[in-house]
Amino acid sequence: MKQRQDCQALDAADALRAETEAAAAATRRAAALTRLSAALESGAPYGAALEDLGGDIPPVLADAAQSGLPTLASLQDSFPQAARQALDAAIQADMGAGWTERVGNFLRVQTGARSLEPREGDDPDAILSRAEAAVNAGDRPAALAEIATLPAPAQEAMADW
């Protein structure tokens, strides 16, 4: 009888230890997610949070863990310059068929003129206008989807953004 009680006590202790370890792991994971979220909002590095998180980490998170990802505010601030460079690259890659189109495109490149309000169309200027509106609204996936439709030279110019 005593051995049976000892066995039951050991089983209960093992169960309690397993429960405690599971609770501690869940707490570490929750804390790591909180730290990761804060780092993503601030742009700070988050390598330690990923280590505590464990599991399969998406490559985009793992690749930027030591440097951090850009904040929405920094993306919004840097978009106009990146868009001008992308539009210039697209125009220079295809200056147009006729001389009037070429002169007009030359002047656009020289002045840096581009659409600031979102507009319809599939030309690089229209695409960039919609991408900028998406960035300003905080919709990064929509902005990236628009940028993905740009011609190759414009996409290359946006790569660092």
C-alpha positions as CSV (number, residue, x, y, z in Angstrom):
1,M,0.0,0.0,0.0
2,K,2.8,2.4,0.9
3,Q,4.5,1.6,-2.4
4,R,1.3,2.4,-4.2
5,Q,1.0,5.7,-2.5
6,D,4.6,6.5,-3.2
7,C,4.0,5.7,-6.9
8,Q,1.0,7.9,-7.0
9,A,2.9,10.7,-5.3
10,L,5.7,10.4,-7.9
11,D,3.2,10.3,-10.7
12,A,1.5,13.4,-9.3
13,A,4.9,15.1,-8.9
14,D,5.8,14.2,-12.5
15,A,2.5,15.5,-13.8
16,L,2.9,18.7,-11.8
17,R,6.5,19.2,-13.1
18,A,5.3,18.7,-16.7
19,E,2.5,21.2,-16.2
20,T,4.9,23.7,-14.7
21,E,7.3,23.3,-17.5
22,A,4.6,23.7,-20.1
23,A,3.3,26.8,-18.3
24,A,6.8,28.2,-18.2
25,A,7.4,27.5,-21.9
26,A,4.1,29.2,-22.7
27,T,5.0,32.2,-20.6
28,R,8.4,32.5,-22.3
29,R,6.8,32.2,-25.7
30,A,4.2,34.9,-24.8
31,A,7.0,37.2,-23.6
32,A,9.0,36.6,-26.7
33,L,6.0,37.5,-28.9
34,T,5.5,40.7,-26.9
35,R,9.2,41.6,-27.3
36,L,9.1,40.7,-31.0
37,S,6.0,42.9,-31.5
38,A,7.6,45.8,-29.7
39,A,10.8,45.5,-31.8
40,L,8.8,45.3,-35.0
41,E,7.0,48.5,-34.1
42,S,10.2,50.4,-33.1
43,G,12.5,49.0,-35.8
44,A,14.9,47.6,-33.1
45,P,16.8,44.3,-33.5
46,Y,14.9,41.2,-32.1
47,G,17.3,38.3,-32.4
48,A,16.9,37.3,-28.7
49,A,13.2,37.3,-29.0
50,L,13.4,34.9,-31.9
51,E,15.7,32.6,-30.0
52,D,13.2,32.5,-27.1
53,L,10.3,32.0,-29.6
54,G,11.8,29.0,-31.2
55,G,10.0,27.0,-33.9
56,D,9.9,27.8,-37.6
57,I,10.6,31.4,-38.1
58,P,9.7,33.0,-41.5
59,P,12.9,33.9,-43.4
60,V,12.0,37.6,-43.7
61,L,12.0,37.8,-39.9
62,A,15.1,35.6,-39.4
63,D,17.1,37.6,-42.0
64,A,16.5,41.0,-40.3
65,A,16.7,39.8,-36.7
66,Q,20.0,41.4,-36.0
67,S,19.3,44.8,-37.7
68,G,15.5,45.1,-37.2
69,L,12.9,45.9,-39.8
70,P,12.1,49.4,-40.9
71,T,9.2,51.1,-39.1
72,L,6.1,52.2,-40.9
73,A,7.1,55.8,-40.3
74,S,10.5,55.4,-41.9
75,L,8.9,53.6,-44.9
76,Q,6.5,56.5,-45.2
77,D,9.3,59.1,-45.0
78,S,11.5,57.4,-47.5
79,F,8.8,56.4,-50.1
80,P,8.7,59.7,-52.0
81,Q,12.4,59.7,-52.9
82,A,12.3,55.9,-53.7
83,A,9.3,56.5,-55.9
84,R,11.0,59.3,-57.8
85,Q,14.0,57.1,-58.4
86,A,11.7,54.2,-59.6
87,L,9.7,56.5,-61.9
88,D,13.0,57.9,-63.4
89,A,14.3,54.3,-63.9
90,A,11.0,53.3,-65.6
91,I,10.9,56.3,-67.8
92,Q,14.6,56.1,-68.8
93,A,14.1,52.4,-69.7
94,D,11.2,53.4,-72.0
95,M,11.4,57.0,-73.1
96,G,8.6,56.6,-75.6
97,A,8.1,56.1,-79.3
98,G,7.7,59.6,-80.7
99,W,9.8,62.7,-80.2
100,T,7.0,64.5,-78.2
101,E,6.7,61.6,-75.8
102,R,10.5,61.5,-75.4
103,V,10.7,65.2,-74.7
104,G,7.9,65.0,-72.3
105,N,9.5,62.1,-70.5
106,F,12.8,63.8,-70.4
107,L,11.2,66.8,-68.8
108,R,9.4,64.6,-66.2
109,V,12.8,63.0,-65.3
110,Q,14.4,66.4,-65.0
111,T,11.7,67.9,-62.8
112,G,10.9,64.7,-60.7
113,A,7.2,65.3,-61.4
114,R,4.9,62.4,-60.4
115,S,1.4,61.8,-59.3
116,L,0.8,62.3,-55.6
117,E,-2.9,61.3,-55.5
118,P,-3.8,57.7,-56.2
119,R,-5.0,57.2,-59.8
120,E,-6.1,54.4,-62.1
121,G,-3.8,53.0,-64.8
122,D,-1.0,50.6,-65.3
123,D,1.8,53.0,-66.1
124,P,4.5,53.3,-63.5
125,D,3.4,56.7,-62.3
126,A,-0.2,55.5,-61.5
127,I,1.2,52.3,-59.8
128,L,3.5,54.4,-57.6
129,S,0.7,56.8,-56.7
130,R,-1.4,53.8,-55.5
131,A,1.6,52.3,-53.7
132,E,2.2,55.6,-51.9
133,A,-1.4,55.8,-50.8
134,A,-1.2,52.3,-49.4
135,V,2.0,53.1,-47.5
136,N,0.5,56.2,-46.1
137,A,-2.6,54.2,-45.0
138,G,-0.3,51.7,-43.3
139,D,-1.2,48.9,-45.7
140,R,2.3,47.5,-46.5
141,P,1.0,44.4,-48.3
142,A,-1.1,46.5,-50.7
143,A,1.9,48.7,-51.3
144,L,4.2,45.8,-52.0
145,A,1.6,44.2,-54.3
146,E,1.5,47.5,-56.3
147,I,5.3,47.7,-56.5
148,A,5.4,44.1,-57.7
149,T,3.5,45.2,-60.9
150,L,6.1,47.9,-61.8
151,P,8.5,47.2,-64.7
152,A,11.8,45.6,-63.8
153,P,13.9,48.8,-63.8
154,A,11.5,50.5,-61.4
155,Q,11.3,47.5,-59.1
156,E,15.1,47.4,-59.0
157,A,15.1,51.1,-58.1
158,M,12.7,50.3,-55.2
159,A,14.6,47.3,-53.9
160,D,16.4,49.2,-51.2
161,W,13.2,50.9,-50.0
